[in-house]
Amino acid sequence: MIITRTPFRISFFGGGTDYPSWFQENKGAVISTSIDKFCFISLRKLPPFFEFKYRVAYSKIENVKCLDDLEHKAVKAIIKNSKVEEGLEIHCESDLPARSGIGSSSAFVVGLLNATYSYQNIRTSKSKLAIDAINIETNILNEIGGIQDQYATSFGGLNLIEFNNDLSVEVKPVAISDQRKKELNQSLMLFFTGISRNSCDVSKLFIQNLSANQDYLDKLKSYVYEAERILFSNCSIADFGYLLEDAWMIKRKLCEGITNSTIDLIYKKAIEAGATGGKLLGAGAGGFILLVVDPKKRFQVLEAMKEYVHVPFEFDSKGSQVIYYEN
């Protein structure tokens, strides 16, 4: 039995510049952090007493004799990629809902890859986990999107991640003091809008508008380094919030579908209650909304947002881990 724990992530700045079709020409950068909300994957060899060879439990339960009969495309792709021949039982449990902008699909793929490598007694690096997850999602499952999530969930921590023209990626920890990190953490609030969506739908529109959004994306990339400067300075965290507000106003212009009237109303309500800035996480169209709030104003923001699920969180620093292993 093997159990992996892989964190979800919050992306602050630079989303969109991590799309290969963008950064191969322009370079890209993001600032993100993993949080203490996780995807748990358990994997074990299935005893040979059942009529089926694979048992996969997620939001539904699949019992199949043949791998090709699995409906879960990611599980099918990862098992085929691993070349494991014996029957397997796989369970997935998550702290947060899927399709909500917190990198859940990549956390699942990274976590299951980590479990299958451990099952085969293969040592692997966090970088290889991310690269292999990108290969599964992009080249096998043909999903459209950026590649920041795979690195954020594999490595864990508060990082500035740079995407180079030659397709190499550098993960640079934002090594601020524990006190400054605590100050940032205590100024963040996360709410679920109640809207789930498929990020690929928004990503397709985004890709189509890349050339038209050159100036916007250059600006969003510059905010990554400005945000880093703020975190290393003595500036108020409110400045981080104001910058996030500016970035959100730009991001919503990138393509149709990133926001809608419901999301705009939620955001307006939060700002009027005292939030200094915020953004919708992920590609857009729904999911979680992140806010920067002075700790003294948390109660009034909570009151204004009481119809939405508030998710308190702490920063994670460990990334994807095998937390249980029994041969």
C-alpha positions as CSV (number, residue, x, y, z in Angstrom):
1,M,0.0,0.0,0.0
2,I,1.3,3.4,-1.0
3,I,-0.3,6.8,-0.1
4,T,0.8,10.1,-1.6
5,R,-0.2,13.6,-0.5
6,T,0.0,16.3,-3.1
7,P,-0.9,20.0,-2.4
8,F,-3.2,22.2,-4.3
9,R,-1.8,25.6,-5.3
10,I,-2.6,29.3,-5.4
11,S,-1.2,31.3,-8.3
12,F,-0.7,35.0,-7.6
13,F,0.8,36.6,-10.7
14,G,1.9,35.7,-14.2
15,G,-0.8,33.2,-15.1
16,G,-1.0,32.9,-18.9
17,T,2.7,33.4,-19.5
18,D,3.3,29.7,-18.6
19,Y,1.6,28.6,-21.8
20,P,4.4,27.0,-24.0
21,S,3.0,28.8,-27.1
22,W,3.7,32.1,-25.3
23,F,7.0,31.5,-23.4
24,Q,8.8,29.8,-26.3
25,E,8.8,33.3,-27.9
26,N,8.6,35.7,-24.9
27,K,9.7,33.8,-21.7
28,G,7.2,33.6,-18.8
29,A,7.1,33.8,-15.1
30,V,4.7,33.2,-12.2
31,I,4.6,33.5,-8.5
32,S,2.6,30.8,-6.7
33,T,2.4,28.9,-3.5
34,S,1.2,25.4,-2.5
35,I,-1.3,25.3,0.4
36,D,-2.3,22.7,3.1
37,K,-5.2,21.4,1.1
38,F,-4.4,18.1,-0.6
39,C,-5.1,15.4,-3.1
40,F,-4.5,12.0,-1.5
41,I,-3.9,8.9,-3.7
42,S,-3.7,5.4,-2.4
43,L,-2.4,2.6,-4.6
44,R,-2.0,-1.1,-3.9
45,K,-1.7,-4.4,-5.8
46,L,-5.1,-5.9,-6.3
47,P,-5.4,-9.4,-4.8
48,P,-6.1,-12.0,-7.6
49,F,-9.5,-13.0,-6.2
50,F,-11.7,-10.6,-8.1
51,E,-13.5,-10.8,-11.5
52,F,-11.9,-7.4,-12.4
53,K,-8.2,-6.4,-12.7
54,Y,-8.5,-2.7,-11.9
55,R,-10.5,-0.9,-9.2
56,V,-10.5,2.9,-9.4
57,A,-12.4,5.0,-6.9
58,Y,-12.9,8.7,-7.3
59,S,-16.2,10.5,-7.6
60,K,-17.4,7.2,-9.0
61,I,-16.1,3.6,-8.7
62,E,-14.9,1.6,-11.7
63,N,-14.2,-2.1,-11.7
64,V,-12.9,-3.3,-15.1
65,K,-11.0,-6.3,-16.5
66,C,-9.2,-4.4,-19.2
67,L,-7.3,-1.2,-18.8
68,D,-8.7,0.2,-22.0
69,D,-12.2,0.0,-20.5
70,L,-11.3,2.5,-17.8
71,E,-13.3,5.8,-18.2
72,H,-10.8,7.8,-16.1
73,K,-8.4,9.0,-18.9
74,A,-5.6,10.2,-16.6
75,V,-5.5,6.9,-14.6
76,K,-5.5,4.9,-17.8
77,A,-2.6,7.0,-19.3
78,I,-0.5,6.8,-16.1
79,I,-0.8,3.0,-15.8
80,K,0.0,2.5,-19.4
81,N,3.0,4.9,-19.1
82,S,4.2,3.0,-16.0
83,K,4.0,-0.4,-17.7
84,V,2.8,-2.0,-14.5
85,E,1.3,-5.4,-15.5
86,E,-0.4,-6.6,-12.3
87,G,-3.9,-5.5,-11.2
88,L,-4.2,-2.3,-9.2
89,E,-6.6,-0.7,-6.8
90,I,-6.5,3.1,-6.7
91,H,-8.4,5.6,-4.5
92,C,-8.5,9.4,-4.8
93,E,-9.7,11.7,-2.0
94,S,-9.4,15.5,-2.1
95,D,-9.8,18.3,0.4
96,L,-11.2,20.7,-2.3
97,P,-13.5,20.2,-5.3
98,A,-12.1,19.6,-8.8
99,R,-12.4,22.1,-11.6
100,S,-12.1,25.0,-9.2
101,G,-8.8,26.8,-10.2
102,I,-6.5,25.3,-7.6
103,G,-4.5,23.0,-9.8
104,S,-6.5,19.9,-8.9
105,S,-6.1,17.9,-12.1
106,S,-2.3,18.4,-12.0
107,A,-2.2,17.5,-8.3
108,F,-4.0,14.3,-9.2
109,V,-1.6,13.4,-12.0
110,V,1.5,14.3,-10.0
111,G,0.2,12.3,-7.0
112,L,-0.6,9.2,-9.0
113,L,2.8,9.4,-10.8
114,N,4.5,9.6,-7.5
115,A,2.6,6.6,-6.2
116,T,3.3,4.4,-9.3
117,Y,7.0,5.3,-9.2
118,S,7.1,4.3,-5.5
119,Y,5.3,1.1,-6.3
120,Q,8.0,0.3,-8.8
121,N,10.8,1.3,-6.4
122,I,11.9,4.0,-8.7
123,R,13.5,7.1,-7.2
124,T,12.5,10.3,-8.9
125,S,13.0,14.0,-8.5
126,K,10.4,16.7,-8.1
127,S,11.5,18.1,-11.5
128,K,10.9,14.8,-13.2
129,L,7.5,14.4,-11.5
130,A,6.5,17.8,-13.0
131,I,7.9,17.0,-16.5
132,D,6.2,13.6,-16.6
133,A,2.9,15.1,-15.5
134,I,3.2,17.7,-18.2
135,N,3.8,14.9,-20.7
136,I,0.8,13.0,-19.6
137,E,-1.6,16.0,-19.6
138,T,-0.3,17.8,-22.7
139,N,0.9,15.1,-25.0
140,I,-1.2,12.1,-24.1
141,L,-4.5,13.6,-22.8
142,N,-4.2,16.6,-25.2
143,E,-5.3,19.1,-22.5
144,I,-4.8,22.8,-23.3
145,G,-3.2,25.0,-20.6
146,G,-0.1,26.3,-18.9
147,I,2.5,24.2,-17.1
148,Q,2.9,26.1,-13.8
149,D,0.6,23.7,-11.9
150,Q,2.7,20.6,-12.3
151,Y,5.8,22.4,-10.9
152,A,3.8,24.1,-8.1
153,T,2.3,20.9,-6.8
154,S,5.5,18.8,-7.3
155,F,7.9,21.2,-5.6
156,G,5.6,22.9,-3.1
157,G,6.4,26.2,-1.3
158,L,6.2,29.8,-2.3
159,N,8.1,30.1,-5.6
160,L,8.9,32.3,-8.5
161,I,8.9,29.9,-11.5
162,E,10.5,31.0,-14.8
163,F,9.7,29.5,-18.2
164,N,12.5,29.9,-20.7
165,N,12.5,30.0,-24.5
166,D,14.3,26.6,-24.7
167,L,11.4,25.0,-22.7
168,S,13.6,24.7,-19.5
169,V,12.0,25.7,-16.2
170,E,13.6,27.2,-13.1
171,V,11.9,27.0,-9.7
172,K,13.2,29.7,-7.4
173,P,12.0,29.8,-3.8
174,V,10.8,33.2,-2.7
175,A,13.0,33.1,0.5
176,I,11.3,35.8,2.6
177,S,11.4,35.6,6.4
178,D,9.0,33.4,8.3
179,Q,7.4,36.5,9.8
180,R,6.9,38.1,6.4
181,K,5.4,34.8,5.1
182,K,3.1,34.7,8.1
183,E,2.0,38.3,7.4
184,L,1.2,37.4,3.8
185,N,-0.7,34.2,4.8
186,Q,-2.8,36.0,7.4
187,S,-3.8,38.6,4.8
188,L,-5.2,36.1,2.4
189,M,-8.8,34.7,2.2
190,L,-10.1,32.0,0.0
191,F,-13.8,31.6,-1.0
192,F,-15.5,29.1,-3.2
193,T,-17.9,30.7,-5.7
194,G,-19.9,27.5,-6.1
195,I,-19.2,27.5,-9.8
196,S,-17.2,24.5,-11.3
197,R,-15.9,24.7,-14.8
198,N,-13.6,23.1,-17.4
199,S,-10.5,25.3,-17.7
200,C,-9.8,23.9,-21.2
201,D,-12.8,25.8,-22.5
202,V,-11.3,29.1,-21.4
203,S,-7.8,28.1,-22.4
204,K,-8.8,27.5,-26.0
205,L,-10.1,31.0,-26.3
206,F,-7.0,32.4,-24.6
207,I,-4.7,30.6,-27.1
208,Q,-6.6,32.0,-30.0
209,N,-6.0,35.6,-28.6
210,L,-2.3,35.3,-27.8
211,S,-1.0,37.7,-30.4
212,A,-3.6,40.3,-29.6
213,N,-2.7,40.1,-25.9
214,Q,1.0,40.7,-26.2
215,D,1.0,43.9,-24.2
216,Y,-1.3,42.5,-21.5
217,L,0.9,39.4,-21.0
218,D,4.1,41.5,-20.9
219,K,2.5,43.6,-18.2
220,L,1.3,40.5,-16.2
221,K,4.8,39.1,-16.3
222,S,6.3,42.4,-15.0
223,Y,3.9,42.1,-12.1
224,V,5.6,38.9,-11.0
225,Y,8.9,40.7,-10.3
226,E,7.1,43.7,-8.8
227,A,5.3,41.3,-6.4
228,E,8.6,39.7,-5.5
229,R,10.0,43.2,-4.7
230,I,7.1,44.0,-2.5
231,L,7.5,40.7,-0.5
232,F,11.2,41.4,0.1
233,S,10.6,45.0,1.1
234,N,9.0,46.6,4.1
235,C,6.0,47.6,2.1
236,S,2.5,46.9,3.5
237,I,0.9,43.6,2.3
238,A,-1.9,45.9,1.1
239,D,0.5,46.9,-1.8
240,F,0.5,43.2,-2.8
241,G,-3.3,43.4,-2.8
242,Y,-3.4,46.5,-4.9
243,L,-1.1,44.9,-7.4
244,L,-3.3,41.8,-7.5
245,E,-6.3,44.0,-8.2
246,D,-4.5,45.6,-11.2
247,A,-3.5,42.2,-12.5
248,W,-7.1,40.9,-12.2
249,M,-8.4,43.9,-14.2
250,I,-5.9,43.0,-16.9
251,K,-6.5,39.3,-16.9
252,R,-10.2,39.7,-17.4
253,K,-9.5,41.4,-20.7
254,L,-7.5,38.4,-22.1
255,C,-10.5,36.6,-23.5
256,E,-14.3,36.1,-23.1
257,G,-15.3,33.7,-20.4
258,I,-12.7,34.5,-17.8
259,T,-15.3,36.3,-15.8
260,N,-19.1,36.8,-15.8
261,S,-21.7,39.0,-14.0
262,T,-21.9,36.6,-11.0
263,I,-18.2,36.6,-10.4
264,D,-18.0,40.3,-10.9
265,L,-20.7,40.8,-8.3
266,I,-18.9,38.5,-5.8
267,Y,-15.7,40.4,-6.3
268,K,-17.3,43.8,-5.9
269,K,-19.0,42.7,-2.7
270,A,-15.6,41.7,-1.3
271,I,-13.9,44.9,-2.3
272,E,-16.7,47.0,-0.8
273,A,-16.3,45.0,2.5
274,G,-12.6,45.9,2.8
275,A,-10.5,43.6,0.6
276,T,-7.7,45.5,-1.1
277,G,-7.5,43.2,-4.1
278,G,-8.1,39.8,-5.4
279,K,-8.5,37.5,-8.3
280,L,-10.3,34.4,-9.6
281,L,-7.9,31.4,-9.4
282,G,-7.0,29.3,-12.4
283,A,-8.1,30.0,-16.0
284,G,-11.3,31.7,-14.9
285,A,-15.1,31.3,-15.3
286,G,-15.6,30.0,-11.7
287,G,-13.9,28.1,-8.9
288,F,-12.2,29.9,-6.0
289,I,-11.7,33.6,-5.5
290,L,-8.6,34.8,-3.6
291,L,-8.7,38.0,-1.6
292,V,-6.1,40.2,0.1
293,V,-7.6,41.5,3.3
294,D,-6.2,43.5,6.3
295,P,-6.5,41.1,9.2
296,K,-8.5,43.8,11.0
297,K,-11.1,43.7,8.3
298,R,-11.5,39.9,8.1
299,F,-14.7,39.8,10.0
300,Q,-16.5,42.3,7.9
301,V,-15.3,40.5,4.7
302,L,-16.5,37.2,6.2
303,E,-19.9,38.8,6.9
304,A,-20.2,40.2,3.4
305,M,-19.2,36.8,1.9
306,K,-21.2,34.6,4.2
307,E,-23.1,32.9,1.4
308,Y,-19.9,31.5,0.0
309,V,-17.7,28.8,1.5
310,H,-14.7,30.3,3.3
311,V,-11.6,28.0,3.2
312,P,-8.9,28.9,5.8
313,F,-5.5,27.7,4.8
314,E,-1.8,27.7,5.6
315,F,1.1,27.6,3.2
316,D,2.6,24.2,2.3
317,S,6.3,23.8,1.8
318,K,6.9,20.1,1.0
319,G,5.1,19.5,-2.3
320,S,4.1,15.9,-3.4
321,Q,5.1,13.3,-0.8
322,V,4.8,9.6,-0.2
323,I,3.3,9.6,3.3
324,Y,2.8,5.9,3.7
325,Y,4.7,3.0,2.1
326,E,4.3,-0.7,3.0
327,N,5.7,-3.3,0.7
